[in-house]
Amino acid sequence: MKPANEIAELTRVVDALQRFDVGCLSDVAICDNVSALRQQLDRIESVFTERVAVMHERGAASAAGYLTTAAFLRDTCHFTTGGARGRVDVGLQLREQPAVADAFATGAISYAHVALVMKTLNVLPDALAADALPVLVEAARILDTGRLGQVGRRLRHIVDPDGQGSIDERHHEEQWLEVARTFAGNFAINGLLDAESGAALVTALEAAIRPPSADDVRTASQRRAEALVEVVHQALDHGDLPDVCGERPHLLLITDLATLRREAGAAPAELTFGGPVGTETARRLACDAIVTRVVVADGAATGSSVLRSTWQTGPVPKRLLDALPPQLRGPSQPLDVGRSSRLATLAQRKALLVRDRGCAIPGCDCPPGRLEAHHIIHWIDGGATAVWNMVLLCKRHHRFVHEKGWSISLRADGSVIFEPPLALTG
């Protein structure tokens, strides 16, 4: 049969499958049908992989205007770069492993199984690979790819325990984790852990995942996400995490009193890492929170209109305290300790965080726990340790301001002004 004819015949078969009404099949029949389809798909994958190898050996991709077979697969078959190269490599290796190729051709194993078998054989010495081959092929026939991967790792460890140690070390060094804020305001988590770290994470998640109730409609992924958050809250509430700036790390919410009272036009509450949150979320978080009161202007607890004169007045006037709810009254903390201390107090750091919301340099997203209180009038020049004379900077920008000679001042509304040295403006 000519190549064009065989593809046409395959197309007719697929067309017939798509037209077939599966509604007439019994439950048992449709299960058998799905299994048989999967087997035929694996057989077609074996043909595809074998022809990719032939194409590569001939350098046929150049006839279509491509420098490599992988480039052809990326462009015409929509493979990823790694997937395209992997397919070429596996296709060539199958030529030397007829037992694997035969199992693949009959649909007994999938391409994913084949790739795992080849990956395992490639790291074994030739003599051991020959003995391991029938074991791996038989395992591939009866196991899913996850368990087959475990068999392969165990084989590598048995034949080369020292080599497995180097693999573990490499995997540890390759760990990474990204936590990125999305445009929608939530967080995307992506990463890679070594075997030990991943197992520890899964163990903690399994302990935190509660058995689903009869009306629990959450997916497994949603339950794992909520379990991860539960583990984090347990660590923050009861764990032994290191102190940050002299206090136990905790979720920090900055909100107006007007927001908690549901007053119209109140500014949105903000989480230091999470950005704005709704009024009801703020009220829920405030239910069992440790409250730090920062009175910034006429008794209104807001970080958006901090008057410099307010910071300089010393004790909060009694009339302002009397205007607050009973739960927000109490002794005040000095925000100006003069020359008695060079370092900012915990109360001053909290007030600065309310005002500056983080590193005062525009665009810097350094976490609050890594910020330093910079004296606008330097301490060595007689500057006071007072909120009106300090601004929060990360270590990098703190050094930059000092070494590059930038000047800093505060506007009446508490916003920070950065001015370059004359050498940069002249």
ABEGO torsion letter per residue (X at the ends): XBAAAAAAAAAAAAAAAAABBAAABBAAAAAAAAAAAAAAAAAAAAAAAAAAAAAAAAGAAAAAGBABAAAAAAAAAGBBAAAAAAAAAAAAAAAABAAAAAAAAAGABBAAAAAAAAAAAAABBAAAAAAAAAAAAAAAAABBAAAAAAAAAAAAAAABAAAAAAAAAAAAAABBBBBBBBAAGBBBBBBBBBAAAAAAAAAAAAAABBBBBAABABBAAAAAAAAAAAAAAAAAAABABBBBGGBBBBBBBBBBAAAAAGBBGBBBBBBAAAEBBBAAAAAAAAAABBBBBBBABGGBBBAABBBAAAAAAEBBBAAAAAABBAAABEBBBBABAEAABABBBAAAAAAAAAAAGEBABBGBABBAAABBBBBABBAAAGBBBBAAABBBBBAAAAAAAAAAGBBBBBBAAGBBBBBBBAAAAX
